[in-house]
Amino acid sequence: GPATAISTNTRLKRVLGIVPVAEDGSYYFEAPPGKALYFQLLDENKLVLQSMRSWVNLMPGERRGCVGCHEGRNNTLETAKSINFAYREPDQIEPPSWGVKTLSYVDDIQPIFDKNCAECHQGEGKAREKLDLTLRPDKHNRWGGIFPEPYITLTCGDNPVNNEAYGTHLLNPTIAGNFFIWSTAYNTMPAMTKWSYRSPLINLVMHGNENHDLKLSEEELGILTAWVDTNCHFRSLKDVLDIDDPDPNWFLNWPFPPQLSSAPYVNRLYSQEEFNSPSDRATLRSRHPSE
């Protein structure tokens, strides 16, 4: 499919919301079925302390916990916690104020820079020589010109990645605070070493310095933090669906050529109720011979 970010080739992510964590470290909430769920642990400022790199999902009506991956596979949930959960309703996810959506750099992130940083980092601003936050095409045409500036500089620093620059050549942390999946081992990363918690950009907009006294709104800070913590995607789902379908002549031998703007939305969650299996139909006939 089309490229969605510089630093990752994983699927698009969106923030579903926040749920509380109990004093004993447990959490109990109602999750949407059929979604690939990543969990991130936040501090009091909603900065990511640690993040899952794999995902889990649930089917409608399914209940599950974390025992088996983060504890012994033969363990069971502590009885006290099981009883506690059984006697209360699950917490509901509190969605972000800007809505549950994938973020677009051009539509959601650049406007924050245009509003809060343009005086110094755009136009005739003196700080433009150090960091130009003007949205513009990449004059080097890297990645085929897909990604513009200042997105490249924010997510790659002064050493944008290319085919020869994977691994130790990548800046860490970048200005935004994203990380490059290709240069990171598949083991568990140490907590508080990536994303918004270590992001120079987020630290600057939250605390400022002698040259910066920014006054972002709570929603603007939330959007910027969520963008960093989902690893700085460039394209949103809307951006992807706005791309024209590729030329079908490129895929003459494919039974199902790839689709973008014309791609249908398919919800398979409850398809078993609409299209019963042969065994289900046999059971129904035995119970209702006249049907």
Phi, psi and omega in degrees: 000178181293150178296136180247344181198162176280317193267001182206151174245017179279171184295163177297144181236151175223154178273115177283328179146194187236143172232152182285153174250130181288167181299330180275005178091359182271162174213150186214110185213164177269119183257147176289135180285157174071019178244144173279111188258127171250138178253135176232134179269126184251153173268190184293342177263010180065033173262144185284123174271321180206154184219143170290146175253355174240171185234162175233161173213168182226150172268162180306129179083355183283143172242139178205160177232194184260356178296134181118327176251317184257001172219184180300142183291341179263002180281163172237164180295141180303136184302319182299319179290322179299316180294319180299316181291328184291338186254017175214158178284146178293150175293151176260143179292130176269109185288158178290157184294335182272000177100161179272099183205159171283144185267141177251132179299312184293319186273331188246325186264311181303321178301330177294318177293319180300322183282319190255343188237355189296325185303322183256327189252010175221169176059236181266009182298138183292331182284355180296332179293330180274318178209109180270113182260023175280130177288124185201158177295153176285115184292342179269353177057036178290151183055034179068018179078014181294315186260135180266174164270151005271012180304318183296313181296319181295324185262350180234347182073208182278001183230071182304140183289150172212188186296340181257001191246017178288159175091227189291346181284346184283138179286138180211116001278157173283178179299316181286324181108007177286169176228159185259119187295334184288335184260008184242130181296165183275003176279174182290129180280148177300146178293155174060035179239354185221172172061211192297330182297329180248009185286120173302324180296310181294320178300320181292313183289336179276319189246340180067187173201195185296340181252353185228127174225074187277146180235064178289147174288165179299322180290319178298317178296321178296317179295314182297319179294316179297323178298315179295316186284347170261014173073036165059058175292148175268314181259142171267176176299320178299318179300317181295316182288345177278351179282135179297150176301143176295159181301119181299340178292344177284344189232047186297329183264007180268131178294328180228093179301147180297146180233148175235279183296332180260009183295130179282155173269123183242120177252106183263005187302314186247024183296334180294337179279335181269329182232086183294146178289165178304322180293322177296318182293324178295320178297317180297320180294324180292328180276330183228077185302332183283345183268000000 
